[in-house]
Amino acid sequence: MNIFDAEQNKYRELDLRTFSHILDDPSECYKFYWLEAILDILTDQRDEYSFEEIIDRMIANCWHTVTTYHLWLGPRRAGRKDPPNQLEKVIYTFEPVSTLSTGASAEEVIEELHRHDREVRKYKSDLTLNVPYRLLSQFIPDISGSDKIWGRKEILEVINRKGETALLPYTFRRGTSQLDNRIVINAYWKHFLTEETPILKGWIDYHKVVFLQRRNPAVPGIIYKLKAQGDLTRDLSAVRKLWRPLIETNVILDIYTGRELSPVRFDIDHFIPWSYIANNELWDLIPADPSFNSSKSNTLPDWNTYAERFLDNQYYLYTKIHSDEKMMHLFRKCTDNNLSIQWGYDLMNKPNQTHEEFCGILSENIKPIYDSAARQGFRIQNWNHNTVM
């Protein structure tokens, strides 16, 4: 059943059937972020919102998706260095001059965006050419059912004319500039959008995930990459408890710095960043020096420099698990949350593997994931020589 059917009686004045199709078959991602931004800024006191404040919120809402997780919002075309997607253009112009932290809030992104208005204003203005109008095209059969390429002025005229006889979610009011043009929310639709915001956001996220997965087919965990990392939890406690006895009784070196790890002060690090891999699988986790790990962020360790050390430490853990009952008990506690992929489970549970066998299987499975992250835009770092590859 359509999720909007149950609301038909409550909101009988509204054409919810048409509204339920406004996100169908998108060629670009703008509709998702435009509608989501409107939901975010709706207040009881206002019915009118400028294009600029909605677009600012769109940029803030996809900021971490693009900068932290390196997802592509639009296609990548051969021979083009700059992305054709306008939201990405704003972000890639803005990011180099910003001072935002990894976990910056939407409000902080917008505040910083305004400080660099000169650099990004053109790209923000470009977003006003079609985005505000296209969301309403389903309500206008002349537009949605036609093969004609409609101009912005024509669409605006048709929408406002339709708004005189029908309840559209919003109509338009001209401002002093493209970015100052306004949408005027219909009171009945405003009540619906406000009351049903949680359901609508879940609906938008579903469509976002489907769209972004098509644009980023090799990237895992898209659903976890719609928000900032700070909104997510990562339970590494069982993995930490597994490594601690080894660090207490053996000399375990940090693979990046060569420092001996302390059993009372060590981090659990994702060799391939969580920002790409989006899971906490044991085969990707390694103990690390906390002072270094905090600066490693979401970069990829240079494979030629660090892979051998990483594989050696993983094999050492494997041998201890299969030679010590207490270690096996701690390992079993990791299997539910930290060992879900079949090849990883088989690798860690199969006894009596040689170093060559174990590391060969681990390398064979993890290197393609590593290479995919590099292609997606994750930076490769070699701290031994303090250079970026």
GIMO-V28103 format. One record per residue. N is the residue number from 1. PHI is phi in whole degrees, 0 to 359 (999 if undefined). OMEGA is omega as a letter, one per 40 degrees, with the letter a starting at -180 (NA if undefined). Layout:
{{N & PHI & OMEGA} {N & PHI & OMEGA}}
This chain:
{{1 & 999 & i} {2 & 299 & a} {3 & 296 & a} {4 & 268 & a} {5 & 299 & a} {6 & 295 & a} {7 & 264 & a} {8 & 300 & a} {9 & 290 & a} {10 & 294 & a} {11 & 239 & a} {12 & 296 & a} {13 & 287 & a} {14 & 260 & i} {15 & 273 & a} {16 & 289 & i} {17 & 297 & i} {18 & 293 & i} {19 & 302 & a} {20 & 294 & a} {21 & 251 & a} {22 & 292 & i} {23 & 258 & a} {24 & 291 & i} {25 & 46 & a} {26 & 282 & i} {27 & 269 & i} {28 & 225 & a} {29 & 268 & a} {30 & 298 & a} {31 & 302 & a} {32 & 300 & a} {33 & 287 & i} {34 & 294 & a} {35 & 294 & i} {36 & 299 & a} {37 & 296 & i} {38 & 299 & i} {39 & 299 & a} {40 & 290 & a} {41 & 256 & i} {42 & 301 & i} {43 & 226 & i} {44 & 291 & a} {45 & 276 & a} {46 & 232 & i} {47 & 240 & a} {48 & 235 & a} {49 & 221 & a} {50 & 283 & i} {51 & 304 & a} {52 & 296 & a} {53 & 291 & i} {54 & 289 & i} {55 & 295 & i} {56 & 303 & i} {57 & 290 & i} {58 & 302 & a} {59 & 297 & i} {60 & 297 & a} {61 & 287 & i} {62 & 252 & a} {63 & 304 & a} {64 & 288 & i} {65 & 301 & a} {66 & 272 & a} {67 & 275 & a} {68 & 273 & a} {69 & 258 & i} {70 & 58 & i} {71 & 281 & i} {72 & 264 & i} {73 & 275 & i} {74 & 220 & a} {75 & 289 & i} {76 & 257 & a} {77 & 249 & a} {78 & 302 & i} {79 & 85 & i} {80 & 248 & i} {81 & 276 & a} {82 & 272 & i} {83 & 288 & i} {84 & 286 & a} {85 & 287 & a} {86 & 291 & i} {87 & 296 & i} {88 & 295 & i} {89 & 300 & i} {90 & 300 & a} {91 & 293 & a} {92 & 288 & i} {93 & 282 & a} {94 & 275 & a} {95 & 302 & a} {96 & 299 & a} {97 & 258 & a} {98 & 274 & i} {99 & 241 & a} {100 & 285 & i} {101 & 277 & a} {102 & 302 & a} {103 & 260 & a} {104 & 302 & i} {105 & 282 & i} {106 & 301 & a} {107 & 296 & i} {108 & 293 & i} {109 & 298 & a} {110 & 295 & i} {111 & 299 & i} {112 & 291 & i} {113 & 301 & a} {114 & 293 & i} {115 & 289 & a} {116 & 240 & a} {117 & 300 & a} {118 & 299 & a} {119 & 288 & a} {120 & 247 & a} {121 & 300 & a} {122 & 300 & a} {123 & 291 & i} {124 & 295 & i} {125 & 297 & i} {126 & 300 & a} {127 & 292 & a} {128 & 279 & a} {129 & 292 & a} {130 & 226 & a} {131 & 305 & a} {132 & 296 & a} {133 & 267 & a} {134 & 295 & a} {135 & 299 & a} {136 & 268 & a} {137 & 299 & i} {138 & 297 & a} {139 & 280 & a} {140 & 242 & a} {141 & 306 & i} {142 & 300 & a} {143 & 269 & a} {144 & 292 & a} {145 & 260 & a} {146 & 243 & i} {147 & 273 & a} {148 & 293 & i} {149 & 273 & a} {150 & 271 & i} {151 & 278 & a} {152 & 298 & a} {153 & 296 & i} {154 & 296 & a} {155 & 298 & a} {156 & 299 & i} {157 & 296 & a} {158 & 295 & a} {159 & 295 & a} {160 & 294 & i} {161 & 293 & i} {162 & 296 & a} {163 & 295 & i} {164 & 284 & a} {165 & 239 & a} {166 & 224 & i} {167 & 273 & i} {168 & 277 & i} {169 & 306 & i} {170 & 203 & i} {171 & 238 & a} {172 & 234 & i} {173 & 227 & a} {174 & 286 & i} {175 & 250 & a} {176 & 274 & i} {177 & 204 & i} {178 & 302 & a} {179 & 285 & i} {180 & 270 & i} {181 & 302 & a} {182 & 238 & i} {183 & 256 & i} {184 & 244 & a} {185 & 285 & i} {186 & 294 & a} {187 & 298 & i} {188 & 293 & i} {189 & 292 & i} {190 & 300 & i} {191 & 299 & i} {192 & 298 & a} {193 & 299 & a} {194 & 290 & a} {195 & 294 & a} {196 & 254 & a} {197 & 306 & a} {198 & 302 & i} {199 & 294 & a} {200 & 296 & i} {201 & 293 & i} {202 & 296 & i} {203 & 296 & i} {204 & 296 & a} {205 & 300 & i} {206 & 301 & a} {207 & 295 & i} {208 & 300 & a} {209 & 300 & i} {210 & 300 & a} {211 & 293 & a} {212 & 293 & i} {213 & 294 & i} {214 & 293 & a} {215 & 283 & a} {216 & 229 & a} {217 & 296 & a} {218 & 267 & a} {219 & 270 & i} {220 & 276 & i} {221 & 63 & a} {222 & 305 & a} {223 & 301 & a} {224 & 275 & a} {225 & 247 & i} {226 & 270 & a} {227 & 231 & i} {228 & 292 & i} {229 & 303 & a} {230 & 297 & i} {231 & 278 & a} {232 & 243 & i} {233 & 249 & i} {234 & 229 & a} {235 & 269 & i} {236 & 249 & a} {237 & 297 & a} {238 & 292 & i} {239 & 291 & i} {240 & 298 & i} {241 & 295 & i} {242 & 290 & a} {243 & 281 & a} {244 & 303 & a} {245 & 301 & i} {246 & 293 & a} {247 & 288 & i} {248 & 290 & a} {249 & 248 & a} {250 & 221 & i} {251 & 275 & i} {252 & 248 & a} {253 & 263 & i} {254 & 296 & a} {255 & 289 & a} {256 & 266 & a} {257 & 254 & a} {258 & 80 & i} {259 & 283 & i} {260 & 289 & a} {261 & 279 & i} {262 & 265 & a} {263 & 293 & i} {264 & 259 & a} {265 & 211 & i} {266 & 211 & i} {267 & 256 & i} {268 & 255 & a} {269 & 252 & i} {270 & 275 & i} {271 & 299 & i} {272 & 273 & a} {273 & 305 & i} {274 & 303 & a} {275 & 303 & i} {276 & 258 & a} {277 & 282 & i} {278 & 56 & i} {279 & 209 & a} {280 & 240 & a} {281 & 285 & a} {282 & 303 & a} {283 & 290 & i} {284 & 256 & a} {285 & 255 & a} {286 & 214 & i} {287 & 289 & a} {288 & 216 & i} {289 & 294 & a} {290 & 296 & a} {291 & 292 & i} {292 & 282 & a} {293 & 298 & i} {294 & 294 & a} {295 & 264 & i} {296 & 296 & i} {297 & 56 & a} {298 & 251 & i} {299 & 267 & i} {300 & 266 & i} {301 & 294 & i} {302 & 305 & a} {303 & 301 & a} {304 & 297 & a} {305 & 272 & a} {306 & 248 & a} {307 & 297 & a} {308 & 298 & i} {309 & 294 & i} {310 & 300 & a} {311 & 296 & i} {312 & 298 & i} {313 & 294 & i} {314 & 295 & i} {315 & 292 & i} {316 & 298 & i} {317 & 300 & a} {318 & 302 & a} {319 & 295 & a} {320 & 289 & i} {321 & 301 & a} {322 & 269 & i} {323 & 236 & a} {324 & 219 & a} {325 & 297 & i} {326 & 295 & i} {327 & 294 & i} {328 & 297 & i} {329 & 297 & i} {330 & 294 & i} {331 & 296 & a} {332 & 300 & i} {333 & 287 & i} {334 & 272 & a} {335 & 292 & a} {336 & 289 & a} {337 & 257 & a} {338 & 235 & i} {339 & 207 & a} {340 & 257 & a} {341 & 281 & a} {342 & 300 & a} {343 & 296 & i} {344 & 291 & i} {345 & 297 & i} {346 & 297 & a} {347 & 299 & a} {348 & 284 & a} {349 & 265 & a} {350 & 282 & a} {351 & 280 & i} {352 & 64 & i} {353 & 277 & i} {354 & 284 & i} {355 & 302 & a} {356 & 295 & a} {357 & 295 & a} {358 & 298 & a} {359 & 292 & i} {360 & 296 & i} {361 & 293 & a} {362 & 297 & a} {363 & 295 & a} {364 & 299 & a} {365 & 269 & a} {366 & 271 & a} {367 & 296 & i} {368 & 299 & i} {369 & 293 & i} {370 & 301 & a} {371 & 297 & i} {372 & 296 & i} {373 & 297 & i} {374 & 296 & i} {375 & 295 & a} {376 & 286 & i} {377 & 117 & i} {378 & 289 & a} {379 & 286 & i} {380 & 263 & a} {381 & 234 & i} {382 & 238 & a} {383 & 283 & i} {384 & 301 & a} {385 & 249 & i} {386 & 56 & i} {387 & 231 & i} {388 & 266 & a} {389 & 273 & NA}}
